[in-house]
Structures are given as C-alpha cells and as structure tokens.
C-alpha cells in the first residue's frame, strides 16, 4: 500500500485535540530511548509526564511534535495518524510546542513580540496595510484587541513597553506562554516551563498555567521536573522510567501505585519538594521512608 503525504494541512477545528500515543519506540544507536510508550490525552485534559532524568519525557514530546521519527508506533490527533506530517505541518492541525528556553527577540518589547505572534498566525497584506485601507485598519484593530486581552489575562500590562532582554527569566516565560495563546493551540506541548525560574516565580506557575489552559481552551501535555506542580495541576499523570511508561492515571491513583512511587521518587529532592509537599498528611515522613 502506498502512503500519500498530506498535500495540504487541514485547517484546525476550534475544539481541543485528542492525542493518542500508541506503542512508540525510539532507538538512538543501541540505546532504547523509548520502548512501547503508550498514553492518551483526552480533549481539554492536562497530562503531566514525570520521571527521573533520562526517562524519555522530552523524547516523547520530540516524537509527538515531529522532531524525532520513531522506529515503531503511532501518534494520532483526533484519530489522524501524523506519521507523514512534518513539524511545520503539525502546526496546521493546531499543535504548538514550547521549549525549555524562551525563544524571544531580546530587542523587541513585550507588545512587539505579541503583535509579531499575532501576525504569524494570519496572512498580512503589505500593500493594503501600508495604504491603510479600511479593512486593513479593522484587521489591525482586531489584532491589537487580541494582544491587549492576552496582556491583561497574563498580568503583563506593566511590562508592555519593556524589552524582553530586560525581563526576569520567569517573566520572559510568561510572555512566551502569552504568545502561545495567540497561536490558538488545540494541543500544547510544554517542556519544563518552570526550568531556570526562581522559586518565588515558580510558585506562581500553577495559577498561571491554569489561566493558560482556560484562556487557550486546549489540551496540554506537560513535561515538568517540579513533581508537586504536576500533581496539583494535571488531571492525568504519566510516570516514565528508562523509556517505559510504568504507570498512568489520576494523581490519587499514582500516589498509591508502588511502581510509580519508586520511579518518580528517583528524582531529586529539589524536584519532589519544589512547589511544596506532595502529600497533605505526613508527606515528609512518607518521603523519608520511601
């Protein structure tokens, strides 16, 4: 049977995407980075991937976003197999990937970065815009309104005219998340959004990511070293170890799973306690006795 690559990426629908990762395996030389990884993200869910370094979390995001081609297995959005979709074509079905490092233009202001993000989402007709034709002026107003709404939603108004190079790492990450909202993602892949952020700023990321989820109305798959943040934020937690999924389920289910405990307690104490204790009662005692 001949596989035909998509000639044109279909326009994404308005609803959050359903992601299915089925028996995905990746080998780098003789190393099995992923071995039969399987999980699902239901439409509108927040799914967290946790595990020690080298467990395969970021490689899983790389496969879903198309940066790494698996040797076997399938990745599907709403039942559509993405095997023949290049990374840029996956943008066309509403998939957006955010990396650990904020890739912002350091000389641009926050306002300019967000306006640029909105421009990237839609075609810009240079001549009508230059001549300020009526429909072009209306489009420009709609763009400014969309950016103003995102600035307000993420509390960025006082940084509106600051260059991104002048911002703290945490605030730059907020600008990055705000720009993601403007891309209207149906499936958002977040790779350690709190990496490199001071503890004081990291504590604000749970309400911030909840706001992102609400404003963007999207499905989120989150890789995060801050385990308590994942347990607080996510409806489903996927625990990985050495390229395998050892457990997947609701946070309460994962807390009670001995295999899951053994896997994610292999992470550092800093990760396990980054946003506070993982258990309401006697968390420190359980941690020390694990």
C-alpha positions as MATLAB code, in Angstrom:
seq = 'XXXXXXXXXXXXXXXXXXXXXXXXXXXXXXXXXXXXXXXXXXXXXXXXXXXXXXXXXXXXXXXXXXXXXXXXXXXXXXXXXXXXXXXXXXXXXXXXXXXXXXXXXXXXXXXXXXXXXXXXXXXXXXXXXXXXXXXXXXXXXXXXXXXXXXXXXXXXXXXXXXXXXXXXXXXXXXXXXXXXXXXXXXXXXXXXXXXXXXXXXXXXXXXXXXXXXXXXXXXXXXXXXXXXXXXXXXXXXXXXXXXXXXXXXXXXXXXXXXXXXXXXXXXXXXXXXXXXXXXXXXXXXXXXXX';
ca = [
       0.000    0.000    0.000;
       1.334    3.446   -0.927;
       1.319    6.124    1.761;
       0.441    9.561    0.450;
       1.784   12.595    2.280;
      -0.794   15.258    3.066;
      -0.897   17.723    0.166;
      -2.326   20.447    2.341;
      -2.629   20.624    6.085;
      -6.298   20.852    7.056;
      -7.472   23.876    8.975;
      -7.698   23.061   12.680;
     -11.110   22.883   14.291;
     -11.999   25.017   17.298;
     -12.171   22.238   19.901;
      -9.258   20.870   21.976;
      -7.473   17.934   20.377;
      -7.448   14.293   21.388;
      -3.886   12.919   21.419;
      -3.120    9.216   21.216;
       0.436    7.855   21.574;
       0.465    4.131   20.801;
       3.422    1.747   21.316;
       6.047    4.336   20.313;
       9.667    3.155   20.308;
      12.803    5.188   19.573;
      16.374    3.941   19.361;
      19.480    6.088   19.178;
      22.113    3.602   18.055;
      21.860    0.756   20.522;
      20.068    2.833   23.161;
      16.308    2.418   23.586;
      15.224    5.972   24.386;
      11.548    4.953   24.238;
      10.191    1.410   24.358;
       6.485    0.947   23.662;
       5.330    4.253   25.144;
       1.531    4.448   25.218;
      -0.786    7.075   26.722;
      -3.700    9.326   25.780;
      -4.624   12.935   26.381;
      -8.365   13.454   26.277;
      -9.693   16.707   24.767;
      -9.201   19.548   27.251;
      -7.102   17.478   29.677;
      -3.766   18.442   31.220;
      -1.453   15.421   31.137;
       1.845   15.525   33.006;
       4.895   13.403   32.171;
       7.233   12.856   35.113;
      10.258   10.707   35.817;
      13.966   10.903   36.520;
      16.425   12.371   34.012;
      16.805   10.020   31.050;
      13.343    8.506   31.466;
      12.283    9.639   27.973;
       9.954   12.549   28.745;
      11.420   15.124   26.342;
      12.000   12.480   23.660;
       8.282   11.722   23.873;
       7.485   15.379   23.187;
      10.001   15.329   20.323;
       8.153   12.401   18.741;
       4.726   13.989   19.163;
       5.935   17.287   17.666;
       7.658   15.522   14.756;
      11.260   16.398   15.649;
      12.113   12.713   16.148;
      10.821    9.884   13.947;
      10.029    6.714   15.915;
      11.122    3.288   14.702;
       7.659    1.970   15.516;
       4.330    3.088   16.937;
       1.864    5.815   16.056;
       0.957    9.343   17.119;
      -2.561   10.457   16.287;
      -4.585   13.636   16.734;
      -8.335   13.095   16.620;
      -7.678    9.721   15.001;
      -5.429   11.148   12.248;
      -2.027    9.420   12.015;
       0.708   12.079   11.957;
       3.443    9.831   10.546;
       3.660   11.781    7.274;
       3.312   15.238    8.852;
       6.423   17.376    9.130;
       6.787   19.524   12.288;
       5.592   22.652   10.459;
       2.588   20.739    9.108;
       1.621   19.754   12.638;
       1.181   23.454   13.365;
      -1.610   23.313   10.808;
      -3.592   20.825   12.919;
      -3.228   23.044   15.969;
      -0.146   21.521   17.657;
       2.212   24.002   19.351;
       5.475   23.129   21.118;
       7.076   25.312   23.787;
      10.733   24.608   24.604;
      12.662   24.958   27.864;
      14.450   28.073   26.629;
      12.282   31.066   25.785;
      12.963   31.903   22.167;
      12.044   35.578   22.215;
      13.574   38.509   20.365;
      15.646   40.304   23.031;
      15.480   43.750   21.390;
      11.699   43.751   20.987;
       9.249   44.938   23.609;
       6.637   42.631   25.081;
       3.987   44.373   22.976;
       6.010   43.923   19.785;
       6.663   40.236   20.499;
       2.951   39.572   20.965;
       1.995   41.602   17.887;
       4.520   39.574   15.906;
       2.981   36.352   17.234;
      -0.453   37.507   16.114;
       0.924   38.470   12.684;
       2.439   34.997   12.323;
      -0.985   33.420   12.812;
      -2.581   35.170    9.852;
      -1.606   36.477    6.447;
      -0.604   40.119    6.304;
      -1.350   42.037    3.088;
       1.501   44.540    2.856;
       0.045   46.972    0.317;
      -3.428   47.393    1.887;
      -1.801   47.744    5.330;
       0.657   50.346    4.025;
      -2.148   52.279    2.342;
      -4.284   51.887    5.480;
      -7.314   50.704    3.571;
     -10.466   50.404    5.723;
     -10.456   46.605    6.011;
      -6.754   46.633    6.831;
      -7.372   49.167    9.625;
     -10.130   46.954   11.016;
      -7.830   43.934   10.949;
      -5.152   45.947   12.744;
      -7.641   46.936   15.460;
      -8.680   43.299   15.929;
      -5.017   42.318   16.254;
      -4.409   44.971   18.908;
      -7.543   43.925   20.780;
      -6.415   40.271   20.828;
      -2.973   41.248   22.123;
      -4.458   43.581   24.766;
      -6.682   40.748   26.019;
      -3.720   38.400   26.372;
      -1.626   41.067   28.118;
      -4.456   41.600   30.602;
      -5.057   37.855   31.103;
      -1.408   37.225   31.988;
      -0.834   40.371   34.054;
       1.773   41.785   31.674;
       0.487   45.341   31.376;
       3.295   46.935   33.385;
       5.850   45.170   31.146;
       4.115   46.162   27.903;
       6.892   48.500   26.724;
       9.838   46.652   28.322;
      12.321   44.897   26.052;
      12.279   41.152   26.687;
      16.038   41.238   27.385;
      15.264   43.367   30.469;
      12.816   40.849   31.962;
      13.466   38.128   34.511;
      13.507   34.512   33.318;
      10.086   33.942   34.868;
       8.514   36.972   33.188;
      10.023   36.010   29.827;
       8.419   32.600   30.273;
       5.056   34.300   30.904;
       5.499   36.302   27.672;
       6.279   33.044   25.875;
       3.071   31.476   27.215;
       1.080   34.572   26.225;
       2.426   34.328   22.675;
       1.375   30.667   22.599;
      -2.220   31.625   23.410;
      -2.236   33.892   20.345;
      -1.359   30.895   18.160;
      -4.706   29.274   19.141;
      -3.286   25.814   20.004;
      -5.532   22.757   20.108;
      -2.698   20.666   21.526;
       0.026   22.386   23.544;
       3.290   20.620   24.389;
       5.113   22.297   27.289;
       8.693   21.250   28.044;
       9.603   22.193   31.649;
       8.007   25.653   31.778;
       9.489   26.354   35.229;
      13.078   25.369   34.315;
      15.592   28.001   35.425;
      12.973   30.070   37.231;
      13.471   31.335   40.776;
      11.423   29.556   43.434;
       9.337   32.675   44.147;
       8.311   32.888   40.475;
       7.852   29.125   40.074;
       5.204   29.100   42.825;
       3.048   31.403   40.676;
       3.042   28.993   37.743;
       0.199   26.757   38.928;
      -2.441   29.548   38.689;
      -0.664   30.875   35.593;
      -0.848   27.536   33.758;
      -4.464   27.125   34.846;
      -5.173   30.518   33.298;
      -3.363   29.472   30.128;
      -5.454   26.307   29.953;
      -8.662   28.269   30.435;
      -7.863   31.111   28.031;
      -6.464   28.887   25.270;
      -9.151   26.159   25.682;
      -6.624   23.492   24.719;
      -5.278   20.047   25.541;
      -1.900   20.240   27.324;
       0.883   17.669   27.604;
       3.380   18.889   30.169;
       6.912   17.690   30.954;
       7.950   19.161   34.286;
      10.640   18.482   36.883;
       8.509   20.099   39.617;
       6.573   16.990   40.666;
       4.180   18.670   43.160;
       3.197   21.174   40.438;
       2.287   18.263   38.142;
       0.210   16.565   40.836;
      -1.600   19.825   41.624;
      -2.243   20.839   38.017;
      -2.751   17.697   35.941;
      -5.822   15.502   35.564;
      -3.631   12.604   34.367;
      -0.047   11.806   35.386;
       2.171    9.561   33.248;
       5.202    8.173   35.105;
       8.185    7.191   32.933;
      11.331    5.242   33.712;
      14.119    4.345   31.252;
      11.886    4.840   28.214;
       8.909    2.940   29.605;
       5.558    4.090   30.988;
       5.370    2.455   34.424;
       2.036    3.997   35.448;
      -0.619    6.397   34.165;
      -3.731    7.697   35.851;
      -5.243   10.341   38.071;
      -2.905   11.885   40.683;
      -4.551    9.992   43.549;
      -4.067    6.697   41.697;
      -0.400    7.443   41.003;
       0.232    8.376   44.653;
      -0.943    4.906   45.677;
       0.983    2.977   42.988;
       4.226    1.410   44.375;
       5.872    1.226   40.913;
       5.069    4.859   40.265;
       6.399    5.896   43.661;
       9.663    4.058   43.043;
      10.058    5.702   39.620;
       9.339    9.327   40.437;
      10.993    9.184   43.832;
      14.136    8.572   41.828;
      14.029   12.277   41.012;
      15.967   14.745   43.131;
      14.678   16.042   46.461;
      14.622   19.535   44.935;
      12.206   18.400   42.227;
       9.989   16.494   44.631;
       9.655   19.431   47.013;
       9.880   22.328   44.552;
       6.322   23.590   44.971;
       5.616   22.100   48.382;
       4.941   18.672   49.886;
       3.320   16.070   47.651;
       1.083   14.636   50.351;
      -1.259   16.528   52.605;
      -0.654   14.346   55.679;
       2.766   13.192   56.770;
       4.328   13.846   53.371;
       7.841   14.269   54.740;
       7.625   11.005   56.705;
       6.460    9.062   53.656;
       9.199   10.599   51.558;
      11.915    9.707   54.048;
      10.639    6.195   54.428;
      10.359    5.503   50.685;
];
